[in-house]
Amino acid sequence: MVSIKTKWMYGSGGAVYAAKEAAYTMFVLLFYTQVLGLSGTLTGLVISISLLFDAVSDPLVGAWSDRLRSALGRRRPFMIGGLVPAGLGFLGLFAPPDALGQSQFALAGWLLFWSLWVRIAVTFFAIPHLAQSTDITQDYHERSKVIGVRMAVMFFVSVMLPALALTTIFAEKDGIDGRFVGDRYFYYGLMSCLLVWVTGTVSCALKAPTPVVPALSHSMVNAFVKTFTNRNFRFLLGYDIFATVSYGVIVSLNMLAWIYFWEFSAFEISLILAGPSLVAIGAVMATLNFWVHRYEKPKILRFALGMMMVNGVWLYPPRLLGWWPENGEPIILWINLLFMFVFMYFFLLRAIMSQSIAADIADEHDYRTGHRQEGSFFAALNFSTKMASVLGPAYGGAVLDIIGLSRDMPPGSVPESVLNGLAGWYMAGAGAPLVMAFLLTFGMLLTRAEITRMQVAVAQRITNDNQSGL
């Protein structure tokens, strides 16, 4: 049984990854396009390029951490080394010099440089940190709970950080909407930097058990490639790629939809982010025992995706058909709060199951090949996820140019055709990939009984090897 203290010290490290996600899902596209005036297509392209570089760094760091032997273990040296640069990266990302605003390409270059900096630094922390979960426990149920705490912290920070910023840094003052005041974004970068340093330090202080593993006989590249030979992992990757494409579209367009389509204020958006998400996080943690002790993980994954698809058909279509009241009516805020709660509950449940299944697959791989490569598996999963997530900002940026939403259109004055285009492209980009992700989950066949049997066999093999060595 893993102690509560260990779970939360480990889980606090999820805030490092969450700070990066919050920046890119909530503010980077808005800041660079609607505040600084960078082309939507160019902004999306730059973010996508940074994601490609980020994706390549994941498998290298993951495989490297699998092979490292040090007094601090396999994972902690990477986490410690990435922490300070990650925090500094947020300061650069949200503080471009005013002179760069005179050139689209100079501003795009600044965004690219600091996006690469932030993403690679966070990778050095986040990939070894995720792989560390398998060092903490090998228990089938406890593994989901440990990962669940990490995911709960991630989701808490990813919604509370922007929610807090919207009610403080970006709050309306003297009739000026703070979301469109460029100087305020520096303080958001500073807030992110401090959060990363504090929570990352707590997680680095955890001395996780270091399992005795044999030295890997093949190269880092081969270690990465071998993960794709596992059938269950290929289906997990396929599902995750399509789920990520859907999520990438959602996070790229969500803030813009709230501001322009629903015409919510900064305070109302903070409520939508914080209220339902906090309740959903608490609900998932309270019900996680129920799910993992009664159902196989792939079945939970399918159910979560199915509920997300059902939840996706009742918010925007009725509005386009004129069935919902006009913006400004209290019910509009309430239906968005309800939508966000359902989405966050099942998205968090889906994410926990995905990473727990990946850890189980690492056990299967160890059983079949004799190699312990958790870092490689999580890195390969992140690699495919980030390759897929490239499409999100590229899609979102292109949509802004296609529908003609520009910085000289304040909320409330955007033509109806532009708003309908925003909603239509949003639904199409988010819905179709989610259906494909749901279908691919049927290819994951690992069961609880199989994983337990494999873990027992691996433990016996290690015991026999140690006795032979004596």
HELIX and SHEET records of a PDB file:
HELIX    1   1 ILE A    4  GLY A   11  1                                   8    
HELIX    2   2 GLY A   14  ALA A   22  1                                   9    
HELIX    3   3 ALA A   23  PHE A   27  3                                   5    
HELIX    4   4 VAL A   28  LEU A   30  1                                   3    
HELIX    5   5 PHE A   31  VAL A   35  3                                   5    
HELIX    6   6 GLY A   40  ARG A   67  1                                  28    
HELIX    7   7 ARG A   76  LEU A   93  1                                  18    
HELIX    8   8 ASP A   98  GLN A  102  5                                   5    
HELIX    9   9 GLN A  104  ALA A  131  1                                  28    
HELIX   10  10 SER A  133  ILE A  136  1                                   4    
HELIX   11  11 TYR A  140  THR A  167  1                                  28    
HELIX   12  12 GLY A  178  PHE A  180  5                                   3    
HELIX   13  13 GLY A  182  ARG A  184  5                                   3    
HELIX   14  14 TYR A  185  CYS A  204  1                                  20    
HELIX   15  15 MET A  220  LYS A  226  1                                   7    
HELIX   16  16 THR A  227  THR A  229  5                                   3    
HELIX   17  17 ARG A  231  LEU A  256  1                                  26    
HELIX   18  18 ALA A  257  PHE A  261  3                                   5    
HELIX   19  19 ALA A  266  ARG A  294  1                                  29    
HELIX   20  20 LYS A  297  ASN A  311  1                                  15    
HELIX   21  21 TYR A  316  LEU A  320  1                                   5    
HELIX   22  22 PRO A  330  THR A  369  1                                  40    
HELIX   23  23 GLU A  374  SER A  389  1                                  16    
HELIX   24  24 LEU A  391  ILE A  403  1                                  13    
HELIX   25  25 GLU A  416  LEU A  440  1                                  25    
HELIX   26  26 THR A  441  GLY A  443  5                                   3    
HELIX   27  27 ARG A  448  GLY A  469  1                                  22    
END                                                                             
